[in-house]
């Protein structure tokens, strides 16, 4: 600290705007606020990391496409440039699975999970990600009825032996070999947000979080990604 009382050297680490999936107030007064809000000026002195080692180029391209309709702000208070993200790995193109109704979508989910395991994936490396806990429990029960044993995961750790079903929020920070995004319909994402009473600015922020949530969920897949829905697909697709 120099005599002037100003900090001469400091390193800050900020989260990308693309993966902010909680409201600003959710993590307390500091959560989600920019460096500029605290008088830390990093314009021209920050560096973005654009090389993704977790997922494949095909999965990343699909996930980035989800973000294309939103306007995100980066650490320097400028427009976030998601188009230049790239991956060091390659794999199959994400599989899109439109279904006529929920029963048909559950049938497809059972077939996809079974096929992945029969193809050699360790069961615990297969995940079905859903929008909320009610849908999680419904999917666990329905897959069990179809002969596919899966384990719901909330606060506990992921244990070996069975595929897992978890919410997209819970999946942040995890990774799996194969991921099915289940129920990506307009009724699930972002319809619940649109039904709430928001100011225009708050609604815009909520919709950005919904895009980010789908982006985060899609990038949990290291190798293969499938996306299913019944009825009308989410507008983010």
TORFILUM-714988 format. One record per residue (C-alpha): x, y, z; residue number from 1. Coordinates in steps of 0.5 Angstrom, whole numbers, m for minus. Example, Ala and Ser with C-alpha at 12.3 -4.5 7.8 and 13.67 -1.06 7.14 Angstrom:
2
<node><east>25</east><north>m9</north><up>16</up><k>1</k></node>
<node><east>27</east><north>m2</north><up>14</up><k>2</k></node>
END
This chain:
237
<node><east>0</east><north>0</north><up>0</up><k>1</k></node>
<node><east>3</east><north>7</north><up>m2</up><k>2</k></node>
<node><east>3</east><north>13</north><up>2</up><k>3</k></node>
<node><east>m3</east><north>16</north><up>m2</up><k>4</k></node>
<node><east>m7</east><north>10</north><up>1</up><k>5</k></node>
<node><east>m9</east><north>7</north><up>m6</up><k>6</k></node>
<node><east>m8</east><north>0</north><up>m8</up><k>7</k></node>
<node><east>m2</east><north>m1</north><up>m12</up><k>8</k></node>
<node><east>m3</east><north>m8</north><up>m14</up><k>9</k></node>
<node><east>m9</east><north>m12</north><up>m13</up><k>10</k></node>
<node><east>m11</east><north>m19</north><up>m17</up><k>11</k></node>
<node><east>m19</east><north>m20</north><up>m18</up><k>12</k></node>
<node><east>m22</east><north>m26</north><up>m20</up><k>13</k></node>
<node><east>m29</east><north>m25</north><up>m23</up><k>14</k></node>
<node><east>m35</east><north>m29</north><up>m26</up><k>15</k></node>
<node><east>m37</east><north>m29</north><up>m33</up><k>16</k></node>
<node><east>m44</east><north>m26</north><up>m34</up><k>17</k></node>
<node><east>m46</east><north>m32</north><up>m38</up><k>18</k></node>
<node><east>m46</east><north>m36</north><up>m32</up><k>19</k></node>
<node><east>m50</east><north>m32</north><up>m27</up><k>20</k></node>
<node><east>m56</east><north>m36</north><up>m25</up><k>21</k></node>
<node><east>m58</east><north>m33</north><up>m18</up><k>22</k></node>
<node><east>m61</east><north>m26</north><up>m17</up><k>23</k></node>
<node><east>m56</east><north>m20</north><up>m15</up><k>24</k></node>
<node><east>m59</east><north>m21</north><up>m8</up><k>25</k></node>
<node><east>m59</east><north>m28</north><up>m7</up><k>26</k></node>
<node><east>m52</east><north>m29</north><up>m4</up><k>27</k></node>
<node><east>m52</east><north>m22</north><up>0</up><k>28</k></node>
<node><east>m50</east><north>m15</north><up>m2</up><k>29</k></node>
<node><east>m43</east><north>m17</north><up>m5</up><k>30</k></node>
<node><east>m46</east><north>m22</north><up>m10</up><k>31</k></node>
<node><east>m46</east><north>m21</north><up>m17</up><k>32</k></node>
<node><east>m44</east><north>m13</north><up>m17</up><k>33</k></node>
<node><east>m39</east><north>m11</north><up>m21</up><k>34</k></node>
<node><east>m32</east><north>m9</north><up>m20</up><k>35</k></node>
<node><east>m34</east><north>m1</north><up>m21</up><k>36</k></node>
<node><east>m39</east><north>m2</north><up>m16</up><k>37</k></node>
<node><east>m33</east><north>m2</north><up>m11</up><k>38</k></node>
<node><east>m29</east><north>3</north><up>m14</up><k>39</k></node>
<node><east>m24</east><north>m2</north><up>m17</up><k>40</k></node>
<node><east>m23</east><north>0</north><up>m25</up><k>41</k></node>
<node><east>m20</east><north>m5</north><up>m29</up><k>42</k></node>
<node><east>m22</east><north>m3</north><up>m36</up><k>43</k></node>
<node><east>m16</east><north>m4</north><up>m41</up><k>44</k></node>
<node><east>m13</east><north>m9</north><up>m35</up><k>45</k></node>
<node><east>m17</east><north>m15</north><up>m35</up><k>46</k></node>
<node><east>m16</east><north>m21</north><up>m39</up><k>47</k></node>
<node><east>m22</east><north>m26</north><up>m41</up><k>48</k></node>
<node><east>m21</east><north>m34</north><up>m41</up><k>49</k></node>
<node><east>m24</east><north>m36</north><up>m48</up><k>50</k></node>
<node><east>m22</east><north>m43</north><up>m48</up><k>51</k></node>
<node><east>m26</east><north>m49</north><up>m46</up><k>52</k></node>
<node><east>m23</east><north>m55</north><up>m44</up><k>53</k></node>
<node><east>m29</east><north>m58</north><up>m40</up><k>54</k></node>
<node><east>m34</east><north>m59</north><up>m46</up><k>55</k></node>
<node><east>m34</east><north>m60</north><up>m54</up><k>56</k></node>
<node><east>m34</east><north>m55</north><up>m59</up><k>57</k></node>
<node><east>m41</east><north>m58</north><up>m61</up><k>58</k></node>
<node><east>m44</east><north>m57</north><up>m54</up><k>59</k></node>
<node><east>m40</east><north>m51</north><up>m53</up><k>60</k></node>
<node><east>m43</east><north>m48</north><up>m60</up><k>61</k></node>
<node><east>m50</east><north>m50</north><up>m58</up><k>62</k></node>
<node><east>m50</east><north>m47</north><up>m51</up><k>63</k></node>
<node><east>m47</east><north>m40</north><up>m54</up><k>64</k></node>
<node><east>m53</east><north>m40</north><up>m59</up><k>65</k></node>
<node><east>m57</east><north>m40</north><up>m52</up><k>66</k></node>
<node><east>m54</east><north>m34</north><up>m50</up><k>67</k></node>
<node><east>m55</east><north>m30</north><up>m57</up><k>68</k></node>
<node><east>m61</east><north>m27</north><up>m56</up><k>69</k></node>
<node><east>m59</east><north>m23</north><up>m49</up><k>70</k></node>
<node><east>m54</east><north>m17</north><up>m48</up><k>71</k></node>
<node><east>m49</east><north>m19</north><up>m42</up><k>72</k></node>
<node><east>m44</east><north>m14</north><up>m39</up><k>73</k></node>
<node><east>m37</east><north>m17</north><up>m38</up><k>74</k></node>
<node><east>m32</east><north>m15</north><up>m32</up><k>75</k></node>
<node><east>m30</east><north>m8</north><up>m36</up><k>76</k></node>
<node><east>m38</east><north>m6</north><up>m36</up><k>77</k></node>
<node><east>m38</east><north>m7</north><up>m44</up><k>78</k></node>
<node><east>m42</east><north>m12</north><up>m48</up><k>79</k></node>
<node><east>m40</east><north>m20</north><up>m46</up><k>80</k></node>
<node><east>m37</east><north>m23</north><up>m53</up><k>81</k></node>
<node><east>m39</east><north>m30</north><up>m52</up><k>82</k></node>
<node><east>m38</east><north>m32</north><up>m60</up><k>83</k></node>
<node><east>m31</east><north>m32</north><up>m59</up><k>84</k></node>
<node><east>m31</east><north>m38</north><up>m54</up><k>85</k></node>
<node><east>m28</east><north>m44</north><up>m57</up><k>86</k></node>
<node><east>m26</east><north>m51</north><up>m54</up><k>87</k></node>
<node><east>m20</east><north>m56</north><up>m55</up><k>88</k></node>
<node><east>m24</east><north>m62</north><up>m56</up><k>89</k></node>
<node><east>m29</east><north>m65</north><up>m61</up><k>90</k></node>
<node><east>m35</east><north>m69</north><up>m61</up><k>91</k></node>
<node><east>m42</east><north>m71</north><up>m63</up><k>92</k></node>
<node><east>m47</east><north>m65</north><up>m65</up><k>93</k></node>
<node><east>m52</east><north>m64</north><up>m59</up><k>94</k></node>
<node><east>m59</east><north>m69</north><up>m60</up><k>95</k></node>
<node><east>m65</east><north>m65</north><up>m60</up><k>96</k></node>
<node><east>m71</east><north>m69</north><up>m58</up><k>97</k></node>
<node><east>m78</east><north>m66</north><up>m59</up><k>98</k></node>
<node><east>m84</east><north>m70</north><up>m56</up><k>99</k></node>
<node><east>m91</east><north>m69</north><up>m57</up><k>100</k></node>
<node><east>m93</east><north>m70</north><up>m50</up><k>101</k></node>
<node><east>m90</east><north>m71</north><up>m43</up><k>102</k></node>
<node><east>m91</east><north>m79</north><up>m43</up><k>103</k></node>
<node><east>m87</east><north>m79</north><up>m50</up><k>104</k></node>
<node><east>m81</east><north>m75</north><up>m47</up><k>105</k></node>
<node><east>m80</east><north>m79</north><up>m41</up><k>106</k></node>
<node><east>m80</east><north>m85</north><up>m46</up><k>107</k></node>
<node><east>m75</east><north>m82</north><up>m50</up><k>108</k></node>
<node><east>m71</east><north>m80</north><up>m43</up><k>109</k></node>
<node><east>m71</east><north>m87</north><up>m41</up><k>110</k></node>
<node><east>m68</east><north>m90</north><up>m48</up><k>111</k></node>
<node><east>m63</east><north>m84</north><up>m48</up><k>112</k></node>
<node><east>m60</east><north>m86</north><up>m41</up><k>113</k></node>
<node><east>m61</east><north>m93</north><up>m42</up><k>114</k></node>
<node><east>m57</east><north>m93</north><up>m49</up><k>115</k></node>
<node><east>m51</east><north>m89</north><up>m46</up><k>116</k></node>
<node><east>m50</east><north>m94</north><up>m41</up><k>117</k></node>
<node><east>m50</east><north>m99</north><up>m45</up><k>118</k></node>
<node><east>m45</east><north>m96</north><up>m50</up><k>119</k></node>
<node><east>m40</east><north>m96</north><up>m44</up><k>120</k></node>
<node><east>m41</east><north>m90</north><up>m40</up><k>121</k></node>
<node><east>m41</east><north>m91</north><up>m32</up><k>122</k></node>
<node><east>m48</east><north>m89</north><up>m29</up><k>123</k></node>
<node><east>m46</east><north>m84</north><up>m25</up><k>124</k></node>
<node><east>m43</east><north>m80</north><up>m31</up><k>125</k></node>
<node><east>m50</east><north>m80</north><up>m34</up><k>126</k></node>
<node><east>m54</east><north>m74</north><up>m32</up><k>127</k></node>
<node><east>m61</east><north>m71</north><up>m33</up><k>128</k></node>
<node><east>m62</east><north>m64</north><up>m31</up><k>129</k></node>
<node><east>m69</east><north>m61</north><up>m30</up><k>130</k></node>
<node><east>m71</east><north>m54</north><up>m29</up><k>131</k></node>
<node><east>m74</east><north>m55</north><up>m21</up><k>132</k></node>
<node><east>m74</east><north>m60</north><up>m16</up><k>133</k></node>
<node><east>m81</east><north>m62</north><up>m17</up><k>134</k></node>
<node><east>m80</east><north>m64</north><up>m24</up><k>135</k></node>
<node><east>m74</east><north>m67</north><up>m21</up><k>136</k></node>
<node><east>m78</east><north>m72</north><up>m17</up><k>137</k></node>
<node><east>m83</east><north>m73</north><up>m22</up><k>138</k></node>
<node><east>m77</east><north>m75</north><up>m27</up><k>139</k></node>
<node><east>m74</east><north>m80</north><up>m22</up><k>140</k></node>
<node><east>m81</east><north>m83</north><up>m21</up><k>141</k></node>
<node><east>m83</east><north>m84</north><up>m28</up><k>142</k></node>
<node><east>m76</east><north>m87</north><up>m30</up><k>143</k></node>
<node><east>m76</east><north>m92</north><up>m25</up><k>144</k></node>
<node><east>m83</east><north>m94</north><up>m27</up><k>145</k></node>
<node><east>m80</east><north>m95</north><up>m34</up><k>146</k></node>
<node><east>m74</east><north>m99</north><up>m31</up><k>147</k></node>
<node><east>m69</east><north>m94</north><up>m31</up><k>148</k></node>
<node><east>m66</east><north>m93</north><up>m24</up><k>149</k></node>
<node><east>m64</east><north>m86</north><up>m23</up><k>150</k></node>
<node><east>m62</east><north>m82</north><up>m16</up><k>151</k></node>
<node><east>m64</east><north>m75</north><up>m15</up><k>152</k></node>
<node><east>m59</east><north>m71</north><up>m12</up><k>153</k></node>
<node><east>m60</east><north>m64</north><up>m8</up><k>154</k></node>
<node><east>m55</east><north>m63</north><up>m3</up><k>155</k></node>
<node><east>m51</east><north>m69</north><up>m2</up><k>156</k></node>
<node><east>m45</east><north>m71</north><up>m6</up><k>157</k></node>
<node><east>m46</east><north>m76</north><up>m13</up><k>158</k></node>
<node><east>m45</east><north>m83</north><up>m11</up><k>159</k></node>
<node><east>m43</east><north>m88</north><up>m16</up><k>160</k></node>
<node><east>m47</east><north>m94</north><up>m19</up><k>161</k></node>
<node><east>m53</east><north>m90</north><up>m22</up><k>162</k></node>
<node><east>m55</east><north>m84</north><up>m27</up><k>163</k></node>
<node><east>m57</east><north>m78</north><up>m23</up><k>164</k></node>
<node><east>m63</east><north>m73</north><up>m24</up><k>165</k></node>
<node><east>m62</east><north>m66</north><up>m21</up><k>166</k></node>
<node><east>m64</east><north>m59</north><up>m22</up><k>167</k></node>
<node><east>m60</east><north>m54</north><up>m27</up><k>168</k></node>
<node><east>m58</east><north>m50</north><up>m21</up><k>169</k></node>
<node><east>m55</east><north>m56</north><up>m17</up><k>170</k></node>
<node><east>m51</east><north>m58</north><up>m23</up><k>171</k></node>
<node><east>m47</east><north>m52</north><up>m23</up><k>172</k></node>
<node><east>m40</east><north>m53</north><up>m21</up><k>173</k></node>
<node><east>m41</east><north>m61</north><up>m24</up><k>174</k></node>
<node><east>m39</east><north>m64</north><up>m30</up><k>175</k></node>
<node><east>m41</east><north>m71</north><up>m33</up><k>176</k></node>
<node><east>m40</east><north>m75</north><up>m39</up><k>177</k></node>
<node><east>m47</east><north>m75</north><up>m42</up><k>178</k></node>
<node><east>m52</east><north>m70</north><up>m40</up><k>179</k></node>
<node><east>m60</east><north>m70</north><up>m42</up><k>180</k></node>
<node><east>m63</east><north>m63</north><up>m41</up><k>181</k></node>
<node><east>m70</east><north>m65</north><up>m40</up><k>182</k></node>
<node><east>m77</east><north>m61</north><up>m41</up><k>183</k></node>
<node><east>m74</east><north>m55</north><up>m44</up><k>184</k></node>
<node><east>m80</east><north>m53</north><up>m46</up><k>185</k></node>
<node><east>m83</east><north>m46</north><up>m46</up><k>186</k></node>
<node><east>m87</east><north>m48</north><up>m40</up><k>187</k></node>
<node><east>m81</east><north>m49</north><up>m36</up><k>188</k></node>
<node><east>m76</east><north>m44</north><up>m39</up><k>189</k></node>
<node><east>m77</east><north>m38</north><up>m39</up><k>190</k></node>
<node><east>m85</east><north>m38</north><up>m38</up><k>191</k></node>
<node><east>m85</east><north>m38</north><up>m30</up><k>192</k></node>
<node><east>m81</east><north>m32</north><up>m30</up><k>193</k></node>
<node><east>m85</east><north>m28</north><up>m35</up><k>194</k></node>
<node><east>m91</east><north>m30</north><up>m31</up><k>195</k></node>
<node><east>m88</east><north>m26</north><up>m25</up><k>196</k></node>
<node><east>m89</east><north>m18</north><up>m24</up><k>197</k></node>
<node><east>m83</east><north>m15</north><up>m25</up><k>198</k></node>
<node><east>m81</east><north>m8</north><up>m27</up><k>199</k></node>
<node><east>m78</east><north>m8</north><up>m35</up><k>200</k></node>
<node><east>m71</east><north>m8</north><up>m32</up><k>201</k></node>
<node><east>m72</east><north>m13</north><up>m27</up><k>202</k></node>
<node><east>m75</east><north>m18</north><up>m32</up><k>203</k></node>
<node><east>m70</east><north>m17</north><up>m37</up><k>204</k></node>
<node><east>m65</east><north>m19</north><up>m32</up><k>205</k></node>
<node><east>m69</east><north>m25</north><up>m30</up><k>206</k></node>
<node><east>m69</east><north>m27</north><up>m37</up><k>207</k></node>
<node><east>m62</east><north>m26</north><up>m38</up><k>208</k></node>
<node><east>m61</east><north>m31</north><up>m32</up><k>209</k></node>
<node><east>m66</east><north>m36</north><up>m35</up><k>210</k></node>
<node><east>m61</east><north>m36</north><up>m41</up><k>211</k></node>
<node><east>m55</east><north>m37</north><up>m37</up><k>212</k></node>
<node><east>m58</east><north>m43</north><up>m33</up><k>213</k></node>
<node><east>m59</east><north>m46</north><up>m40</up><k>214</k></node>
<node><east>m52</east><north>m45</north><up>m42</up><k>215</k></node>
<node><east>m49</east><north>m47</north><up>m35</up><k>216</k></node>
<node><east>m53</east><north>m54</north><up>m36</up><k>217</k></node>
<node><east>m51</east><north>m55</north><up>m43</up><k>218</k></node>
<node><east>m44</east><north>m54</north><up>m41</up><k>219</k></node>
<node><east>m44</east><north>m59</north><up>m36</up><k>220</k></node>
<node><east>m43</east><north>m65</north><up>m41</up><k>221</k></node>
<node><east>m36</east><north>m67</north><up>m43</up><k>222</k></node>
<node><east>m38</east><north>m71</north><up>m49</up><k>223</k></node>
<node><east>m45</east><north>m72</north><up>m51</up><k>224</k></node>
<node><east>m51</east><north>m67</north><up>m50</up><k>225</k></node>
<node><east>m59</east><north>m69</north><up>m51</up><k>226</k></node>
<node><east>m64</east><north>m64</north><up>m51</up><k>227</k></node>
<node><east>m71</east><north>m66</north><up>m50</up><k>228</k></node>
<node><east>m78</east><north>m62</north><up>m49</up><k>229</k></node>
<node><east>m86</east><north>m63</north><up>m50</up><k>230</k></node>
<node><east>m90</east><north>m59</north><up>m53</up><k>231</k></node>
<node><east>m87</east><north>m52</north><up>m55</up><k>232</k></node>
<node><east>m80</east><north>m51</north><up>m55</up><k>233</k></node>
<node><east>m77</east><north>m46</north><up>m50</up><k>234</k></node>
<node><east>m76</east><north>m39</north><up>m54</up><k>235</k></node>
<node><east>m68</east><north>m40</north><up>m52</up><k>236</k></node>
<node><east>m68</east><north>m46</north><up>m57</up><k>237</k></node>
END
